[in-house]
Amino acid sequence: QVQLVESGGGLVQAGGSLRLSCAASGRTSNIRRMGWFRQAPGKEREFVASITWSGGTTSYADSVKGRFTTSRDNAKNTMYLQMNSLKPEDTAVYYCAVDLIGGGITYEYWGQGTQVTVSS
């Protein structure tokens, strides 16, 4: 079992920046990929970014490409999401998740989420 805790959310003005963290604990040796998702009120959950645990290969949604950067420190079992040039449409609860297979298709463990609010 893997436990995930997100942190770093908050209120920021449009054009500002935030850095989110996701700390994993438990059976972390089985992690192959970690990902970020977000869900706005009344909207479906959507993919934001992911990173492979061994090679550090990243993937991004088109809506955040060029503005967001995900990284990881596997020695600390922690993934980060650096969010720059934030827009009001980035407002959502952000979740991190663990992919035990590595293909970026299914995610088995999820955190509780952290709120990001971007004001205009």
Secondary structure, 3 states (H helix, E strand, C coil): CEEEEEECCEEEECCCCEEEEEEEEECHHHCCEEEEEEECCCCCCEEEEEEECCCCCEEECCCCCCCEEEEEECCCCEEEEEECCCCHHHCEEEEEEEECCCCCCCCCEECCCEEEEEEC
